[in-house]
């Protein structure tokens, strides 16, 4: 059977979180790969919305940006950006927000603004875009990003999008309509918020990954669930659909910086 890379199992694990009746507000990059993989496999009725105003887009390859022409060409409808946010997102019609980020903390707050001090940053990132509104208003939020101590940090350099702030009921006290992040999917594991504290807890490890690897890739003391599950290996149809989507034949070359490659038995 085909080998699969860490980035592939990460994308597959994220895609499986989408339901067939999902109305999903999609970010570019890994969120877009996961959402479109879901649409091409187990969730063909899922409606994908992009910030540029495309509703029900069905691209055959991954869009390079929210302005990619194929999104508009394949969409069921194209509306204005204000309508996307006011009617769809703020109107409570988006069931799932799918986001990535440069940094995340233990309460699933996100940074896509700067690395380093805001006034004199080491790196200026793309910025907020629609992420803060998605994080606040989508009924639930999925986050997908590669795991390292540079990205999973004790303290964010800038809070762009609110997860659970400092935990507990702080999000509720703000009156934000959305439930908030329900899962963080990485190339090592899946984390979910504790039901009370809202601190991220590792609930699922990808095949071959050890708790020590997760600890070494996280900038805060990691909490593990009492009963850890294991991510199911990608199925052949998932790998075929994903590789066609990203325009890559299965050459078995890891796409992640980590030299980890698994082979299905």
VENRANOR-V339998 format. One record per pair of residues at least 12 apart in sequence whose ideal C-beta (glycine too) atoms are under 6 Angstrom apart, sorted by the first residue. I is the first residue (numbers start at 1). J is the second residue. Records with the same first field share a line. If there is no record, write none. Layout:
I = J  J
This chain:
1 = 264
2 = 239  250
3 = 252  261  263
4 = 234
5 = 254  255
6 = 187  256  258  260
7 = 255  256
9 = 206  234
10 = 187
11 = 33  34
12 = 234  238
13 = 185  231
14 = 34  144  185
15 = 34  37  38
17 = 142
18 = 38  43  46
20 = 43  45
22 = 46  95  96
23 = 47  94  95
24 = 46  48  96  98
25 = 49  94  97  134  138
26 = 48  50  98
27 = 98  99  100
28 = 65
29 = 100
30 = 100  144
31 = 98  100  144
32 = 62
33 = 62
34 = 144
35 = 48  98
36 = 245
37 = 241  242
40 = 241
41 = 238  241
50 = 66  71
51 = 66  130
52 = 66  67
53 = 78  79  80  81  84
54 = 71  72  75  78
55 = 75  76  77
56 = 75  76
57 = 71  74  75
58 = 74
59 = 74
61 = 247
62 = 245  246
85 = 133
89 = 133  137
90 = 137
94 = 138
95 = 139
96 = 140
97 = 134  138  141
98 = 142
99 = 131  143
100 = 144  145
101 = 145
102 = 125
103 = 151  153  156
104 = 152
105 = 156
106 = 199  200  220
107 = 163  164  167  198
108 = 163  164  181  200
109 = 156  159  163
110 = 160  161
111 = 156  157  158  160
112 = 125  131  160
113 = 125  127  158  160
114 = 157  158
115 = 157
116 = 157
118 = 158
128 = 160
131 = 161
132 = 161
135 = 161  162
136 = 176  178
137 = 177  178
138 = 178
139 = 178  179
140 = 179  182
141 = 181
142 = 183
143 = 181  184
144 = 185
146 = 187
147 = 186  187  188  217
148 = 217
149 = 219
152 = 218  219
153 = 219
154 = 219  220
163 = 180  181
164 = 180  198
167 = 197  198  199
187 = 256
188 = 209  213  214
189 = 202  205  214
190 = 203  204
201 = 223  225
202 = 214  224
203 = 225
204 = 229  231
205 = 228  230
206 = 231
207 = 233  262
208 = 262
233 = 264
